[in-house]
Amino acid sequence: MSDKLDTGAARSTLPMKAWRVHNFGAPGAMTFETIGRPKPGPGEVLVKIRAAGVGPWDAWIRSGRSALPQPLPLTLGSDLAGEVHELGAGSVELSLGEEVFGVTNKQFLGAYAEYAVACTSMLAKRPKSLSYIEAASVPVVAVTAWQALFEYARLGSGGTVLIHGAAGSVGSYAVQLAHGANVNVVATAAGADMDYVRKLGATKVIDYRNQRFEEHVGEVNAVIDLVGRETQTRSFGVLQRGGRLISTVAPPDQQLAKHHNVSAEFFLVEVTTERLERIAELLDHGKLRPELGAVLSLSEARKAHMMLEGEISRPRGKIVLSVDPPE
């Protein structure tokens, strides 16, 4: 993906509002500006944004800590829900006015705006059962959970998984998806979230602040690590021989994996139309439900990032920005 989405090299003269970063830094580095609407290229569409999800990866990009190169200036945001407003060349799978959800591009840029260009291969039709706001909360976290469980951990019916950080945005989907696939779920969470995680489908929930999970977990087929640090290191001890530790946080220690006769992988999510369609089907059949946290207006994106940084308290669940229809 080129940097045309953010350098202004391919923009129309029509204006829109967008959250821009010209210099990496704290939430104060974000500026709400009027810029030209981006133009879609081959395999892309311009989406009229109705809602944009906010995730920790947005804060990493804003602060210059992204694992991907991010040319400045840039427009923040990846998760989106909205309507197809303009077609680029070759965009035959979508039609004008179609309601979609997904992410913008592989750089995770552009969605905190009234309009955003998105790759058609990273979009799907909006789940019928969800509002725009609910749909925008789904893509990155739900697909991450799906990939971790079924593509990397390769879990199947009758298996047992330990999910760390089960009350978080990715964790809550991982618990639901595993439970729906008849996988036995053991989870760690804060004491206040234990009942919530049980209701999602976990058969055993461990208060990580007051209990060492190793003392309450038998051998498991897989560990989904959404926490990292010492939690990841200690997790090797509960895996059965040949088990899998999958992390979305940090690359696991391969020497430890070899010592315990297990495999261990780190991965970055790959949002695709096919994966989104699977998630949408589960949502529309009531087998998954999103967990919304704070819903703010687009103009309050800086406040959302202050929530990400812990400068402002926030409720459990995904932060979403609601975008008023542009005039």
C-alpha positions in Angstrom: 0.0 0.0 0.0 1.4 3.3 -1.0 1.5 6.4 1.3 -0.9 8.2 -1.0 -3.7 7.9 1.6 -1.8 10.3 3.9 0.6 12.5 1.9 -2.2 14.2 0.0 -0.8 13.1 -3.4 -4.1 11.6 -4.4 -6.9 13.7 -3.0 -9.9 15.5 -4.5 -10.7 19.1 -3.9 -13.8 18.1 -1.9 -13.2 18.7 1.9 -13.5 16.3 4.8 -12.6 16.3 8.5 -9.8 13.9 9.6 -7.5 13.2 12.6 -4.0 13.8 11.5 -0.5 13.2 13.0 2.3 15.3 11.7 4.8 14.4 14.5 4.7 11.2 16.6 3.8 11.7 20.2 1.2 11.7 23.0 -2.5 12.2 22.3 -1.8 15.9 22.0 0.0 15.2 18.8 -3.3 14.5 17.1 -4.9 17.4 15.1 -8.4 17.6 13.8 -8.1 19.1 10.3 -10.0 19.8 7.1 -8.2 18.0 4.2 -9.2 16.8 0.7 -11.0 13.5 0.4 -8.7 10.6 -0.7 -9.3 9.0 -4.1 -9.6 5.2 -4.5 -7.1 3.4 -6.7 -7.3 -0.1 -8.3 -8.9 -2.6 -5.9 -10.0 0.1 -3.6 -13.2 2.0 -2.7 -13.9 5.3 -0.9 -16.1 4.6 2.1 -18.3 7.2 3.7 -17.5 6.5 7.4 -20.3 6.0 9.8 -18.2 4.7 12.7 -14.5 4.0 13.3 -13.1 1.6 15.9 -10.3 2.7 18.3 -7.7 0.1 19.3 -4.3 0.1 21.0 -2.6 -0.3 17.7 -3.8 3.2 16.8 -1.9 4.5 19.9 1.2 2.6 18.8 1.0 4.3 15.4 0.3 7.7 16.9 3.3 7.5 19.2 5.7 6.1 16.6 5.8 2.6 18.1 4.2 0.7 15.2 5.9 -2.4 13.9 5.1 -1.1 10.4 6.7 1.9 8.7 4.3 4.8 8.9 5.2 7.9 6.8 4.1 11.2 8.1 1.8 13.0 7.9 -0.8 10.3 8.4 -4.5 9.9 9.2 -5.2 7.5 12.1 -7.6 4.6 12.2 -8.3 1.2 10.7 -11.6 -0.3 11.9 -14.5 1.1 10.0 -18.2 0.7 9.1 -19.9 2.8 6.4 -21.1 3.0 2.9 -19.3 2.6 -0.4 -19.2 6.1 -1.9 -16.9 5.8 -4.9 -15.3 2.8 -6.7 -11.7 2.5 -7.8 -10.7 0.6 -10.9 -11.4 -3.1 -10.6 -13.6 -2.8 -7.6 -16.2 -5.2 -9.0 -17.1 -7.1 -5.7 -18.8 -4.0 -4.2 -21.4 -1.6 -5.4 -22.1 2.1 -4.7 -24.1 2.6 -1.5 -23.3 -0.9 -0.2 -23.0 -1.1 3.6 -19.6 -2.5 4.6 -17.3 -3.1 7.6 -13.7 -4.0 7.8 -10.4 -2.2 7.8 -8.7 0.4 5.6 -5.4 -1.1 4.5 -2.4 -3.1 5.7 -0.9 0.0 7.3 -4.0 0.4 9.4 -4.4 4.1 8.4 -7.2 6.5 7.4 -10.4 5.6 9.2 -10.6 8.5 11.7 -12.2 10.7 9.1 -15.5 11.4 7.3 -14.3 9.4 4.3 -11.5 6.8 3.9 -10.1 4.7 1.1 -10.2 0.9 1.9 -8.9 -2.2 0.1 -11.9 -4.2 -1.2 -10.1 -7.4 -0.1 -10.3 -6.2 3.6 -14.0 -5.3 3.5 -17.3 -7.3 3.8 -21.0 -6.6 3.9 -22.0 -5.1 7.3 -23.7 -7.8 9.5 -27.4 -7.2 9.3 -27.9 -7.6 13.0 -25.4 -4.9 13.9 -25.5 -1.1 13.8 -22.7 0.8 12.2 -21.2 1.6 15.6 -21.4 -2.1 16.7 -19.9 -3.2 13.3 -17.0 -0.9 13.6 -16.0 -2.4 16.9 -15.6 -5.9 15.4 -13.0 -6.3 12.6 -9.5 -6.3 14.0 -10.3 -7.9 17.4 -12.6 -10.6 16.1 -10.4 -11.6 13.3 -7.4 -11.7 15.6 -9.3 -14.1 17.9 -10.3 -16.3 15.0 -6.8 -16.5 13.6 -5.3 -17.2 17.0 -7.6 -20.0 17.8 -8.2 -21.8 14.5 -5.4 -20.9 12.2 -2.4 -20.8 14.5 -3.4 -22.8 17.6 -5.4 -25.2 15.3 -7.9 -25.9 18.1 -10.8 -28.3 17.5 -13.8 -29.8 19.3 -12.8 -31.3 22.6 -9.5 -29.4 23.0 -8.6 -27.2 25.9 -7.3 -23.6 25.6 -6.0 -21.2 28.2 -6.8 -17.6 27.2 -5.0 -14.8 29.0 -6.7 -11.3 29.1 -10.0 -12.9 28.4 -12.1 -9.8 29.4 -10.3 -7.6 26.8 -11.6 -6.9 23.3 -9.7 -9.8 21.6 -10.1 -12.1 24.6 -13.9 -11.8 24.8 -14.2 -12.9 21.2 -11.7 -15.7 21.7 -13.7 -17.0 24.6 -17.0 -16.9 22.6 -15.4 -18.4 19.5 -13.7 -21.2 21.4 -16.9 -22.0 23.3 -18.9 -22.1 20.1 -16.4 -24.6 18.6 -16.8 -26.9 21.7 -13.3 -26.1 22.9 -13.0 -26.1 26.7 -12.0 -22.6 27.8 -9.9 -21.8 30.9 -9.3 -18.0 31.2 -7.5 -15.4 33.3 -9.1 -12.1 34.1 -9.3 -9.5 36.9 -11.6 -10.4 39.7 -14.3 -7.9 38.7 -14.5 -9.4 35.2 -14.7 -13.1 36.2 -18.5 -13.4 36.0 -18.5 -11.6 32.6 -15.9 -14.1 31.2 -17.9 -17.0 32.6 -21.0 -15.8 30.8 -19.0 -15.6 27.6 -18.4 -19.4 27.8 -15.3 -20.0 30.0 -15.6 -23.1 32.2 -12.9 -21.9 34.6 -11.8 -18.3 35.3 -8.7 -17.5 37.3 -8.2 -14.1 39.1 -4.7 -13.3 37.8 -4.2 -10.7 40.5 -4.7 -13.1 43.4 -3.9 -16.5 42.0 -1.1 -18.1 40.0 -2.8 -19.7 37.1 -0.2 -22.5 37.0 -1.6 -23.8 40.3 -5.2 -24.0 38.9 -4.7 -25.2 35.3 -4.0 -28.7 34.2 -2.3 -29.4 30.9 -3.9 -27.5 27.9 -3.6 -28.0 24.2 -3.0 -24.3 23.6 -2.4 -20.9 25.2 -3.6 -17.7 23.6 -1.4 -15.0 25.1 -2.9 -11.5 24.9 -0.8 -10.2 27.8 2.9 -11.0 27.3 5.8 -10.5 29.7 6.0 -13.0 32.6 2.5 -14.3 31.9 3.8 -15.6 28.5 6.9 -17.1 30.0 5.0 -18.9 32.8 2.5 -20.3 30.3 5.0 -22.8 28.8 4.6 -24.8 31.9 0.9 -25.6 31.4 1.2 -26.8 27.8 1.1 -30.4 27.0 3.8 -31.9 24.9 3.3 -30.8 21.3 1.0 -27.9 22.5 1.0 -24.4 21.0 1.5 -21.0 22.5 0.2 -18.2 20.3 0.8 -14.6 21.1 -0.5 -11.4 19.6 1.7 -9.3 22.0 5.4 -10.4 21.6 7.5 -13.1 20.0 7.8 -16.1 22.4 11.2 -17.5 23.6 12.0 -20.3 21.2 14.5 -21.8 23.6 11.8 -22.2 26.1 9.5 -23.7 23.5 12.1 -26.2 22.6 12.8 -27.0 26.3 9.1 -27.7 26.8 8.6 -29.6 23.5 6.0 -27.2 22.3 5.7 -24.7 19.4 5.3 -20.9 20.0 4.4 -18.2 17.5 3.7 -14.5 17.3 1.5 -13.1 14.6 0.0 -9.9 13.2 -3.7 -10.1 12.2 -4.6 -10.3 8.6 -8.1 -9.0 8.0 -9.7 -10.4 4.8 -13.1 -10.5 3.3 -13.4 -14.2 3.8 -12.6 -14.0 7.5 -15.0 -11.0 8.0 -17.8 -12.9 6.3 -17.3 -15.9 8.7 -17.4 -13.5 11.7 -20.5 -11.7 10.2 -22.3 -15.0 9.8 -21.7 -15.9 13.5 -22.8 -12.4 14.6 -26.0 -12.6 12.6 -26.8 -16.0 14.0 -26.4 -14.8 17.5 -23.3 -17.0 18.2 -21.1 -13.9 18.8 -21.9 -10.6 20.4 -19.8 -7.4 20.4 -18.9 -5.6 23.6 -19.1 -1.9 23.2 -17.3 0.4 25.6 -17.2 4.1 25.2 -19.0 5.6 22.1 -17.6 9.0 21.3 -18.0 11.4 18.4 -15.3 11.7 15.7 -14.3 15.1 17.2 -13.5 13.3 20.5 -10.8 11.0 19.1 -8.1 12.6 21.2 -10.2 11.8 24.3 -10.4 8.2 23.1 -6.6 8.0 22.9 -6.4 9.4 26.4 -8.6 6.5 27.5 -6.2 4.1 25.7 -3.3 5.7 27.6 -5.1 5.4 31.0 -5.3 9.2 31.4 -9.1 9.0 31.5 -11.1 6.1 32.9 -13.0 4.0 30.4 -15.6 1.2 30.6 -14.9 -2.3 29.5 -15.3 -2.9 25.8 -14.2 -1.4 22.5 -14.0 2.3 22.0 -15.9 3.5 18.9 -16.1 6.9 17.2 -19.4 7.8 15.7 -19.2 9.9 12.5 -22.0 12.2 11.7 -23.0 12.1 8.1 -20.9 14.7 6.3 -22.8 17.4 4.4 
